């Protein structure tokens, strides 16, 4: 399993999820969805099964 660092910050009603290693950005409606949305984005982008993706979430403060 490969683990990716993701950066998360609030933008209005959305949680923005940035995946620097892939130069990617996705969003989640709630904080609870951040992990899943990041893993789904990474799995699709890298063409691997979602079970093979781990994330470390790092909150970003402005």
N, C-alpha and C positions, 0 to 999 in steps of 0.2 A: 504494500500500500504506500502510495506517495502522499505526503502531507504538504499542503500549500498554506502559506500565510495570506490571510485576507484582511483588508482594512474596511471598517464599517463606520459610517457616519449618517446622521439624520439629515434629510433634506425635505422639509415640509412634512407631509404625511408618510413619506417613504423612507426606508432604510436603504442607503446606497452601499453596495458591496463591491469593493474593488479588489481585483486579483492581479497584483503587480507582475508576478512572474509570467502571466499570459497577456498582459496589457488589456485586461478585461474589466468590464463593469456590468453589473446586473443590479436588480433591486428586489427588495422584499417589502411586503405590506406591513409586517409586524416583526419585532425583534426575534420572536420565536421561529420565524421562517428563514432567518439569515443563513444558518448552517446548511439547510437543505437547498436553498437557492444557489449558494456558492458551489456546493457539491454537484448540483445538476449542471450548472454552467461549465464547470471544469470537465465533467464527464463528457458532455457533448463536444466541447472544444478539443479535447485531447483524444476522443474516440476510445474511451475506456468505460468499463462498467462503474456505475456510481458507488458500488461497494468497495471499489479499489481506490477511492478518493477520500482523503482526510483533510480537515481544515483546522487552522489555529486562527481564531478571530481576535483581531486587535482593534479596539475602539479608537477612533480618531477624534480628537477634540479640536474645535476651531477657535 
